[in-house]
Amino acid sequence: MNSPEEADSNSDNIYTTRLAEVNEQNAVVASEDIVNDQGALLIKKGSVIDKSAQEKIVQFKLLNPIDSSVALENELSDKNIVKLIQTSLIQHPELESLHETLGLDMYLRMSCKAYFEIPLLRQKITVLELQLPDRFSHSLLTSWFALLIAHQTRMSIPDTQMTFLAALSMEVGYLHLDNEIEEGIDKHKIPKNTQAHPVIGCKILRSIEDLDPRIPRAVLEHHERCDGTGYPKSKFHEELGLEGQIVGMSDLISERLAVNIKEDKMSLANLLPMLQVNALVHRYDVYEVTIKALRTVVDSTNTHIKLEDLDPVITELLNQNAFLSSWVNTLEQMIEPYVNEKEHAKLQAIKQAYINVLGVVRGAGLLDEGYLRWLELVRKEKLEHALREIEDTLLMMEEITIHLERITYMFRSLTQVSDKSNTLDIQPIEKGLVMIDALTGKSL
């Protein structure tokens, strides 16, 4: 498998193909003579980048990147971006209320004006809208959350704008990658394109003269996690910049919100338990200001669980409690032999990820006997006021399961390393994996 850095070798050709496709809806014209690396003319200035031009261009290595040699007839303006984000917020009345309460509209407009002042970014975002509309829509909502969090951390206006721009441009790397989907892979395996897009996006943004270097860095780091289990560099907390952590948190919220909509769980309250489980995935100060802001508009009485559903739901919770307790205990047994291991970076990341999950579980008391007794009391007395907490517990357990699956997957990857220089004794890991496979009924 190629490294993420090697994955962009064909990226200019892929982007040229996208430009030819965009030209069918929005004219793409050569803004200068396009020449190969030997100086031979390929496309004259003023020519349309259509299918014929694309076929000619991709045969050669260019003297200049294709994106610096073309112009789009119509590009998304700052007003377009403002309007699209405002329209997105209308779908989420609680977020729209937060936007108005905090007076974010002024900051949104200023940030969008900053976007419009960067020609290459205008081009990329316009092409993103036409070629990858789902990723474009995701970027819009993510950029709003980044604006919110930056504002709540009391960033200066220029730094707030910079963080917004990083979120808006976080997906542009995908424009230089093909759309192939890797079939038949484990859901916790990160596809090559996904690993490569922050690297390519960072490279694109670094090519923009006078752009604040924290923007490409934030794009590069927005999938990094404080426990070292992120990508593309597997960095730990102390190596990460604030802006990338804000974009990462915003990306996570936007993604989960989209899942809630798909599953008809529109309430913003359903995001809070998920965020609680992920409190240490990104910087804790970023989590704190985010959760504080969202709680000001969340309707804590809103729940999808009805009183008549209480008995089967509590039975499910009790079963999940036993299931997760066994899983957590098995992982602890797998980690214990390596408690003094300090040199193996991936094992260090796994241990930190486990410590973080364990902290959430113990902090919330979800697996404690006292909590089990409380659940039985709720069932017996049919306590309607407890429905919101019951739903929160279900959502937290779902999120904890995702984390445990991920940790188990990373443990399994250690047993598949073919590096002969690796002296790690993997027998305790293999023994634990057999137990987890039996527990879950599948190989993670």
Contacts in CASP RR format, 6 or more apart in sequence:
PFRMAT RR
TARGET T0000
AUTHOR 0000-0000-0000
METHOD contacts of the structure
MODEL  1
MNSPEEADSNSDNIYTTRLAEVNEQNAVVASEDIVNDQGALLIKKGSVID
KSAQEKIVQFKLLNPIDSSVALENELSDKNIVKLIQTSLIQHPELESLHE
TLGLDMYLRMSCKAYFEIPLLRQKITVLELQLPDRFSHSLLTSWFALLIA
HQTRMSIPDTQMTFLAALSMEVGYLHLDNEIEEGIDKHKIPKNTQAHPVI
GCKILRSIEDLDPRIPRAVLEHHERCDGTGYPKSKFHEELGLEGQIVGMS
DLISERLAVNIKEDKMSLANLLPMLQVNALVHRYDVYEVTIKALRTVVDS
TNTHIKLEDLDPVITELLNQNAFLSSWVNTLEQMIEPYVNEKEHAKLQAI
KQAYINVLGVVRGAGLLDEGYLRWLELVRKEKLEHALREIEDTLLMMEEI
TIHLERITYMFRSLTQVSDKSNTLDIQPIEKGLVMIDALTGKSL
1 192 0 8 1.000
2 192 0 8 1.000
4 192 0 8 1.000
4 195 0 8 1.000
4 196 0 8 1.000
4 198 0 8 1.000
4 199 0 8 1.000
4 231 0 8 1.000
4 232 0 8 1.000
5 199 0 8 1.000
7 177 0 8 1.000
7 192 0 8 1.000
7 193 0 8 1.000
7 195 0 8 1.000
7 196 0 8 1.000
7 199 0 8 1.000
7 200 0 8 1.000
8 176 0 8 1.000
8 177 0 8 1.000
8 196 0 8 1.000
8 199 0 8 1.000
8 200 0 8 1.000
8 203 0 8 1.000
11 173 0 8 1.000
11 176 0 8 1.000
11 177 0 8 1.000
11 200 0 8 1.000
12 62 0 8 1.000
12 65 0 8 1.000
12 66 0 8 1.000
12 176 0 8 1.000
13 57 0 8 1.000
13 58 0 8 1.000
14 175 0 8 1.000
14 176 0 8 1.000
14 177 0 8 1.000
14 178 0 8 1.000
15 66 0 8 1.000
15 67 0 8 1.000
15 127 0 8 1.000
15 175 0 8 1.000
15 176 0 8 1.000
16 49 0 8 1.000
16 54 0 8 1.000
16 57 0 8 1.000
16 58 0 8 1.000
16 66 0 8 1.000
17 54 0 8 1.000
17 58 0 8 1.000
18 127 0 8 1.000
18 131 0 8 1.000
18 175 0 8 1.000
19 28 0 8 1.000
19 49 0 8 1.000
19 54 0 8 1.000
19 66 0 8 1.000
19 70 0 8 1.000
19 127 0 8 1.000
20 28 0 8 1.000
20 49 0 8 1.000
20 50 0 8 1.000
20 51 0 8 1.000
20 53 0 8 1.000
20 54 0 8 1.000
21 130 0 8 1.000
21 131 0 8 1.000
22 28 0 8 1.000
22 72 0 8 1.000
22 126 0 8 1.000
22 127 0 8 1.000
22 130 0 8 1.000
22 131 0 8 1.000
23 48 0 8 1.000
23 49 0 8 1.000
23 50 0 8 1.000
25 130 0 8 1.000
26 72 0 8 1.000
26 73 0 8 1.000
26 74 0 8 1.000
26 126 0 8 1.000
26 130 0 8 1.000
27 48 0 8 1.000
27 72 0 8 1.000
27 73 0 8 1.000
27 74 0 8 1.000
28 48 0 8 1.000
28 49 0 8 1.000
28 70 0 8 1.000
28 71 0 8 1.000
28 72 0 8 1.000
28 73 0 8 1.000
29 46 0 8 1.000
29 47 0 8 1.000
29 48 0 8 1.000
29 49 0 8 1.000
29 70 0 8 1.000
29 71 0 8 1.000
29 73 0 8 1.000
30 43 0 8 1.000
30 44 0 8 1.000
30 45 0 8 1.000
30 46 0 8 1.000
30 47 0 8 1.000
30 48 0 8 1.000
30 49 0 8 1.000
30 53 0 8 1.000
30 69 0 8 1.000
30 70 0 8 1.000
31 45 0 8 1.000
31 46 0 8 1.000
31 69 0 8 1.000
31 70 0 8 1.000
31 71 0 8 1.000
32 45 0 8 1.000
32 64 0 8 1.000
32 69 0 8 1.000
33 41 0 8 1.000
33 43 0 8 1.000
33 44 0 8 1.000
33 45 0 8 1.000
34 41 0 8 1.000
34 42 0 8 1.000
34 43 0 8 1.000
34 57 0 8 1.000
34 62 0 8 1.000
34 64 0 8 1.000
34 66 0 8 1.000
34 69 0 8 1.000
35 41 0 8 1.000
35 42 0 8 1.000
35 62 0 8 1.000
35 63 0 8 1.000
35 64 0 8 1.000
36 42 0 8 1.000
36 60 0 8 1.000
36 61 0 8 1.000
36 62 0 8 1.000
36 63 0 8 1.000
37 60 0 8 1.000
37 61 0 8 1.000
37 62 0 8 1.000
37 63 0 8 1.000
39 63 0 8 1.000
40 60 0 8 1.000
42 56 0 8 1.000
42 57 0 8 1.000
42 60 0 8 1.000
42 62 0 8 1.000
43 49 0 8 1.000
43 53 0 8 1.000
43 56 0 8 1.000
43 57 0 8 1.000
47 53 0 8 1.000
49 57 0 8 1.000
49 70 0 8 1.000
57 66 0 8 1.000
62 69 0 8 1.000
65 207 0 8 1.000
67 120 0 8 1.000
67 123 0 8 1.000
67 124 0 8 1.000
67 204 0 8 1.000
68 120 0 8 1.000
68 207 0 8 1.000
70 123 0 8 1.000
71 123 0 8 1.000
72 123 0 8 1.000
72 126 0 8 1.000
72 127 0 8 1.000
74 126 0 8 1.000
75 122 0 8 1.000
75 123 0 8 1.000
75 126 0 8 1.000
76 122 0 8 1.000
76 125 0 8 1.000
76 126 0 8 1.000
76 129 0 8 1.000
77 116 0 8 1.000
78 109 0 8 1.000
78 112 0 8 1.000
78 113 0 8 1.000
78 115 0 8 1.000
78 116 0 8 1.000
79 112 0 8 1.000
81 112 0 8 1.000
81 115 0 8 1.000
81 125 0 8 1.000
81 140 0 8 1.000
81 168 0 8 1.000
82 108 0 8 1.000
82 109 0 8 1.000
82 112 0 8 1.000
84 140 0 8 1.000
85 108 0 8 1.000
85 140 0 8 1.000
85 141 0 8 1.000
85 143 0 8 1.000
85 144 0 8 1.000
88 137 0 8 1.000
88 140 0 8 1.000
88 141 0 8 1.000
88 144 0 8 1.000
89 95 0 8 1.000
89 96 0 8 1.000
89 99 0 8 1.000
89 144 0 8 1.000
90 96 0 8 1.000
91 261 0 8 1.000
92 257 0 8 1.000
92 266 0 8 1.000
92 268 0 8 1.000
94 268 0 8 1.000
94 297 0 8 1.000
94 298 0 8 1.000
94 299 0 8 1.000
95 144 0 8 1.000
95 268 0 8 1.000
95 297 0 8 1.000
97 297 0 8 1.000
98 104 0 8 1.000
98 148 0 8 1.000
98 293 0 8 1.000
98 294 0 8 1.000
98 296 0 8 1.000
98 297 0 8 1.000
99 105 0 8 1.000
99 108 0 8 1.000
99 144 0 8 1.000
99 148 0 8 1.000
101 296 0 8 1.000
101 297 0 8 1.000
102 148 0 8 1.000
102 151 0 8 1.000
102 152 0 8 1.000
102 293 0 8 1.000
104 144 0 8 1.000
104 147 0 8 1.000
104 148 0 8 1.000
104 151 0 8 1.000
107 147 0 8 1.000
107 151 0 8 1.000
107 157 0 8 1.000
107 160 0 8 1.000
107 161 0 8 1.000
108 144 0 8 1.000
108 147 0 8 1.000
108 164 0 8 1.000
110 157 0 8 1.000
110 161 0 8 1.000
111 143 0 8 1.000
111 147 0 8 1.000
111 160 0 8 1.000
111 161 0 8 1.000
111 164 0 8 1.000
111 165 0 8 1.000
114 161 0 8 1.000
114 162 0 8 1.000
114 164 0 8 1.000
114 165 0 8 1.000
115 121 0 8 1.000
115 122 0 8 1.000
115 125 0 8 1.000
115 164 0 8 1.000
115 165 0 8 1.000
115 168 0 8 1.000
116 122 0 8 1.000
118 165 0 8 1.000
118 208 0 8 1.000
118 211 0 8 1.000
120 204 0 8 1.000
120 207 0 8 1.000
120 208 0 8 1.000
121 165 0 8 1.000
121 168 0 8 1.000
121 169 0 8 1.000
121 205 0 8 1.000
121 208 0 8 1.000
124 169 0 8 1.000
124 172 0 8 1.000
124 175 0 8 1.000
124 204 0 8 1.000
125 136 0 8 1.000
125 139 0 8 1.000
125 168 0 8 1.000
125 169 0 8 1.000
125 172 0 8 1.000
127 175 0 8 1.000
128 135 0 8 1.000
128 136 0 8 1.000
128 139 0 8 1.000
128 171 0 8 1.000
128 172 0 8 1.000
128 174 0 8 1.000
128 175 0 8 1.000
129 136 0 8 1.000
131 175 0 8 1.000
132 171 0 8 1.000
132 174 0 8 1.000
132 175 0 8 1.000
135 171 0 8 1.000
135 174 0 8 1.000
136 171 0 8 1.000
138 171 0 8 1.000
138 251 0 8 1.000
138 254 0 8 1.000
138 255 0 8 1.000
138 258 0 8 1.000
139 167 0 8 1.000
139 168 0 8 1.000
139 169 0 8 1.000
139 170 0 8 1.000
139 171 0 8 1.000
140 168 0 8 1.000
141 254 0 8 1.000
141 257 0 8 1.000
141 258 0 8 1.000
142 167 0 8 1.000
142 168 0 8 1.000
142 170 0 8 1.000
142 247 0 8 1.000
142 250 0 8 1.000
142 251 0 8 1.000
142 253 0 8 1.000
142 254 0 8 1.000
143 164 0 8 1.000
143 165 0 8 1.000
143 167 0 8 1.000
143 168 0 8 1.000
143 250 0 8 1.000
144 250 0 8 1.000
145 167 0 8 1.000
145 249 0 8 1.000
145 250 0 8 1.000
145 253 0 8 1.000
145 254 0 8 1.000
145 290 0 8 1.000
146 163 0 8 1.000
146 164 0 8 1.000
146 166 0 8 1.000
146 167 0 8 1.000
146 246 0 8 1.000
146 247 0 8 1.000
146 250 0 8 1.000
147 160 0 8 1.000
147 163 0 8 1.000
147 164 0 8 1.000
147 167 0 8 1.000
148 250 0 8 1.000
148 290 0 8 1.000
148 293 0 8 1.000
149 163 0 8 1.000
149 246 0 8 1.000
149 249 0 8 1.000
149 250 0 8 1.000
149 286 0 8 1.000
149 289 0 8 1.000
149 290 0 8 1.000
149 293 0 8 1.000
150 159 0 8 1.000
150 160 0 8 1.000
150 163 0 8 1.000
150 164 0 8 1.000
150 246 0 8 1.000
151 160 0 8 1.000
152 289 0 8 1.000
152 290 0 8 1.000
152 292 0 8 1.000
152 293 0 8 1.000
153 242 0 8 1.000
153 246 0 8 1.000
153 285 0 8 1.000
153 286 0 8 1.000
153 289 0 8 1.000
155 163 0 8 1.000
159 243 0 8 1.000
162 212 0 8 1.000
162 214 0 8 1.000
162 215 0 8 1.000
162 243 0 8 1.000
163 218 0 8 1.000
163 243 0 8 1.000
163 244 0 8 1.000
163 246 0 8 1.000
163 247 0 8 1.000
165 215 0 8 1.000
166 214 0 8 1.000
166 215 0 8 1.000
166 218 0 8 1.000
166 219 0 8 1.000
166 222 0 8 1.000
166 243 0 8 1.000
166 244 0 8 1.000
166 247 0 8 1.000
167 218 0 8 1.000
167 222 0 8 1.000
167 246 0 8 1.000
167 247 0 8 1.000
167 250 0 8 1.000
167 251 0 8 1.000
169 201 0 8 1.000
169 205 0 8 1.000
169 215 0 8 1.000
169 219 0 8 1.000
170 198 0 8 1.000
170 201 0 8 1.000
170 218 0 8 1.000
170 219 0 8 1.000
170 222 0 8 1.000
170 247 0 8 1.000
170 251 0 8 1.000
171 197 0 8 1.000
172 201 0 8 1.000
172 204 0 8 1.000
172 205 0 8 1.000
172 219 0 8 1.000
173 196 0 8 1.000
173 197 0 8 1.000
173 198 0 8 1.000
173 200 0 8 1.000
173 201 0 8 1.000
173 204 0 8 1.000
174 193 0 8 1.000
174 197 0 8 1.000
176 200 0 8 1.000
176 201 0 8 1.000
176 204 0 8 1.000
177 193 0 8 1.000
177 196 0 8 1.000
177 197 0 8 1.000
177 200 0 8 1.000
178 193 0 8 1.000
180 193 0 8 1.000
181 191 0 8 1.000
182 191 0 8 1.000
182 192 0 8 1.000
185 191 0 8 1.000
186 409 0 8 1.000
186 444 0 8 1.000
188 405 0 8 1.000
188 406 0 8 1.000
188 409 0 8 1.000
188 410 0 8 1.000
188 444 0 8 1.000
189 409 0 8 1.000
190 231 0 8 1.000
194 231 0 8 1.000
195 231 0 8 1.000
195 232 0 8 1.000
196 232 0 8 1.000
198 219 0 8 1.000
198 220 0 8 1.000
198 221 0 8 1.000
198 222 0 8 1.000
198 223 0 8 1.000
198 231 0 8 1.000
198 232 0 8 1.000
199 220 0 8 1.000
199 232 0 8 1.000
201 216 0 8 1.000
201 219 0 8 1.000
201 220 0 8 1.000
202 216 0 8 1.000
202 217 0 8 1.000
202 219 0 8 1.000
202 220 0 8 1.000
203 216 0 8 1.000
204 216 0 8 1.000
205 211 0 8 1.000
205 215 0 8 1.000
205 216 0 8 1.000
205 219 0 8 1.000
206 213 0 8 1.000
206 216 0 8 1.000
214 241 0 8 1.000
214 243 0 8 1.000
215 243 0 8 1.000
217 241 0 8 1.000
217 243 0 8 1.000
217 244 0 8 1.000
218 241 0 8 1.000
218 243 0 8 1.000
218 244 0 8 1.000
218 246 0 8 1.000
218 247 0 8 1.000
219 244 0 8 1.000
219 247 0 8 1.000
220 232 0 8 1.000
220 233 0 8 1.000
221 233 0 8 1.000
221 235 0 8 1.000
221 240 0 8 1.000
221 241 0 8 1.000
221 244 0 8 1.000
221 245 0 8 1.000
221 247 0 8 1.000
222 244 0 8 1.000
222 247 0 8 1.000
222 248 0 8 1.000
222 251 0 8 1.000
223 230 0 8 1.000
223 231 0 8 1.000
223 232 0 8 1.000
223 248 0 8 1.000
223 251 0 8 1.000
224 230 0 8 1.000
224 231 0 8 1.000
224 233 0 8 1.000
224 234 0 8 1.000
224 235 0 8 1.000
224 240 0 8 1.000
224 244 0 8 1.000
225 281 0 8 1.000
225 282 0 8 1.000
225 353 0 8 1.000
226 236 0 8 1.000
226 237 0 8 1.000
226 240 0 8 1.000
226 245 0 8 1.000
226 280 0 8 1.000
226 281 0 8 1.000
226 282 0 8 1.000
226 283 0 8 1.000
226 352 0 8 1.000
227 236 0 8 1.000
227 237 0 8 1.000
227 280 0 8 1.000
227 281 0 8 1.000
227 349 0 8 1.000
227 352 0 8 1.000
227 353 0 8 1.000
227 356 0 8 1.000
228 234 0 8 1.000
228 235 0 8 1.000
228 236 0 8 1.000
228 348 0 8 1.000
228 349 0 8 1.000
228 352 0 8 1.000
228 353 0 8 1.000
229 349 0 8 1.000
229 350 0 8 1.000
229 352 0 8 1.000
229 353 0 8 1.000
229 406 0 8 1.000
229 410 0 8 1.000
230 349 0 8 1.000
234 345 0 8 1.000
234 346 0 8 1.000
234 349 0 8 1.000
236 349 0 8 1.000
236 352 0 8 1.000
237 283 0 8 1.000
240 283 0 8 1.000
242 283 0 8 1.000
242 286 0 8 1.000
245 282 0 8 1.000
245 283 0 8 1.000
245 286 0 8 1.000
246 286 0 8 1.000
248 282 0 8 1.000
249 282 0 8 1.000
249 286 0 8 1.000
249 287 0 8 1.000
249 290 0 8 1.000
252 278 0 8 1.000
252 281 0 8 1.000
252 282 0 8 1.000
253 271 0 8 1.000
253 275 0 8 1.000
253 290 0 8 1.000
256 271 0 8 1.000
256 274 0 8 1.000
257 268 0 8 1.000
257 271 0 8 1.000
260 266 0 8 1.000
260 267 0 8 1.000
260 270 0 8 1.000
260 271 0 8 1.000
265 304 0 8 1.000
267 298 0 8 1.000
267 299 0 8 1.000
267 302 0 8 1.000
267 303 0 8 1.000
267 304 0 8 1.000
268 294 0 8 1.000
268 297 0 8 1.000
268 298 0 8 1.000
268 299 0 8 1.000
269 298 0 8 1.000
269 299 0 8 1.000
269 300 0 8 1.000
269 302 0 8 1.000
269 303 0 8 1.000
269 388 0 8 1.000
269 392 0 8 1.000
270 304 0 8 1.000
270 391 0 8 1.000
270 395 0 8 1.000
271 294 0 8 1.000
272 291 0 8 1.000
272 294 0 8 1.000
272 295 0 8 1.000
272 298 0 8 1.000
272 392 0 8 1.000
273 392 0 8 1.000
273 393 0 8 1.000
273 395 0 8 1.000
273 396 0 8 1.000
273 399 0 8 1.000
274 395 0 8 1.000
274 396 0 8 1.000
274 399 0 8 1.000
275 287 0 8 1.000
275 290 0 8 1.000
275 291 0 8 1.000
275 294 0 8 1.000
276 291 0 8 1.000
276 360 0 8 1.000
276 364 0 8 1.000
276 396 0 8 1.000
277 357 0 8 1.000
277 360 0 8 1.000
277 396 0 8 1.000
277 399 0 8 1.000
277 400 0 8 1.000
277 403 0 8 1.000
278 287 0 8 1.000
278 399 0 8 1.000
279 287 0 8 1.000
279 291 0 8 1.000
279 360 0 8 1.000
280 287 0 8 1.000
280 356 0 8 1.000
280 360 0 8 1.000
281 356 0 8 1.000
300 388 0 8 1.000
301 388 0 8 1.000
302 388 0 8 1.000
303 387 0 8 1.000
303 388 0 8 1.000
303 390 0 8 1.000
303 391 0 8 1.000
304 391 0 8 1.000
305 313 0 8 1.000
305 387 0 8 1.000
305 390 0 8 1.000
305 391 0 8 1.000
305 394 0 8 1.000
306 387 0 8 1.000
307 382 0 8 1.000
307 384 0 8 1.000
307 387 0 8 1.000
310 378 0 8 1.000
310 379 0 8 1.000
310 382 0 8 1.000
310 387 0 8 1.000
310 390 0 8 1.000
311 379 0 8 1.000
313 390 0 8 1.000
313 394 0 8 1.000
314 375 0 8 1.000
314 376 0 8 1.000
314 378 0 8 1.000
314 379 0 8 1.000
314 390 0 8 1.000
316 394 0 8 1.000
317 375 0 8 1.000
317 390 0 8 1.000
317 393 0 8 1.000
317 394 0 8 1.000
317 397 0 8 1.000
318 372 0 8 1.000
318 375 0 8 1.000
320 394 0 8 1.000
320 397 0 8 1.000
321 366 0 8 1.000
321 367 0 8 1.000
321 371 0 8 1.000
321 372 0 8 1.000
321 397 0 8 1.000
323 439 0 8 1.000
324 361 0 8 1.000
324 366 0 8 1.000
324 367 0 8 1.000
324 397 0 8 1.000
324 400 0 8 1.000
324 401 0 8 1.000
324 404 0 8 1.000
325 367 0 8 1.000
326 439 0 8 1.000
327 404 0 8 1.000
327 436 0 8 1.000
327 439 0 8 1.000
327 440 0 8 1.000
328 357 0 8 1.000
328 358 0 8 1.000
328 361 0 8 1.000
328 367 0 8 1.000
328 404 0 8 1.000
330 432 0 8 1.000
330 435 0 8 1.000
330 436 0 8 1.000
330 439 0 8 1.000
331 354 0 8 1.000
331 404 0 8 1.000
331 407 0 8 1.000
331 408 0 8 1.000
331 411 0 8 1.000
331 436 0 8 1.000
332 354 0 8 1.000
332 358 0 8 1.000
333 428 0 8 1.000
333 432 0 8 1.000
334 411 0 8 1.000
334 428 0 8 1.000
334 429 0 8 1.000
334 431 0 8 1.000
334 432 0 8 1.000
334 433 0 8 1.000
335 350 0 8 1.000
335 351 0 8 1.000
335 354 0 8 1.000
336 428 0 8 1.000
337 425 0 8 1.000
337 428 0 8 1.000
338 344 0 8 1.000
338 347 0 8 1.000
338 351 0 8 1.000
338 424 0 8 1.000
338 428 0 8 1.000
339 351 0 8 1.000
341 347 0 8 1.000
341 348 0 8 1.000
341 424 0 8 1.000
342 348 0 8 1.000
344 424 0 8 1.000
346 410 0 8 1.000
346 413 0 8 1.000
346 414 0 8 1.000
347 414 0 8 1.000
347 424 0 8 1.000
349 410 0 8 1.000
350 407 0 8 1.000
350 410 0 8 1.000
350 411 0 8 1.000
350 414 0 8 1.000
353 403 0 8 1.000
353 406 0 8 1.000
353 407 0 8 1.000
353 410 0 8 1.000
354 407 0 8 1.000
357 400 0 8 1.000
357 403 0 8 1.000
357 404 0 8 1.000
357 407 0 8 1.000
360 396 0 8 1.000
360 400 0 8 1.000
361 367 0 8 1.000
361 400 0 8 1.000
364 396 0 8 1.000
365 371 0 8 1.000
366 393 0 8 1.000
366 396 0 8 1.000
366 397 0 8 1.000
366 400 0 8 1.000
375 390 0 8 1.000
377 383 0 8 1.000
378 386 0 8 1.000
378 390 0 8 1.000
405 444 0 8 1.000
408 433 0 8 1.000
408 436 0 8 1.000
408 444 0 8 1.000
409 444 0 8 1.000
411 429 0 8 1.000
411 433 0 8 1.000
412 433 0 8 1.000
412 443 0 8 1.000
412 444 0 8 1.000
414 424 0 8 1.000
414 426 0 8 1.000
414 429 0 8 1.000
415 426 0 8 1.000
415 429 0 8 1.000
415 430 0 8 1.000
415 433 0 8 1.000
436 444 0 8 1.000
437 443 0 8 1.000
437 444 0 8 1.000
END
